[in-house]
Amino acid sequence: MFSDEEFRPGATAIRMAERGIYLAVAGLLALAALVTLVEAIGLLVSAIVGNGGSTPIFNVIDRLLFVLMLVELLHSVGASIKEGGIVAEPFFVVAIIACIRRILVITLGTSQMTKPGAWNPDNASLFRASMIELGLLGVLLLVLVAAIYAMRRMDKPFLSRPRSAQHELPKLEV
């Protein structure tokens, strides 16, 4: 019906638009990471000068982990531009960092809750829910690490192939 050459100008325009969007997203991610990094530096200086205990340090760590998430997303956008398709592994790394961030937030919250004089019956149900969430986050971390391990064991990971090759099944080495 139609030859490949009739579709090439349209396909080229779509690829160029896609790359332009990827570059714009990469620029915004880089800017967001830079702004958050500057904020983390400000929080660190305030924590050092103010000697406010462990809470400001947890806030600095939280911001730095967020910067790492943004950098990993930036890396995945760069890999998508280079490979011509979405690369899955950086998204798993971002999910791992997000889990670690949430674990730190829960840990900080429950440490404040269990201080002498702060414990009350209302805190008991919140504490129990926090412990359940920590357990689920631990399981999720194990699943994510196993997924990265499995992808690396594959010859060519199915999820990280360009879209044109995703109809082929991956070959596993035994």
Secondary structure as GFF3:
##gff-version 3
##sequence-region A 1 174
A	DSSP	alpha_helix	4	50	.	.	.	ID=ss1
A	DSSP	alpha_helix	54	83	.	.	.	ID=ss2
A	DSSP	alpha_helix	89	113	.	.	.	ID=ss3
A	DSSP	alpha_helix	121	153	.	.	.	ID=ss4
A	DSSP	three_ten_helix	158	160	.	.	.	ID=ss5
A	DSSP	three_ten_helix	163	165	.	.	.	ID=ss6
###
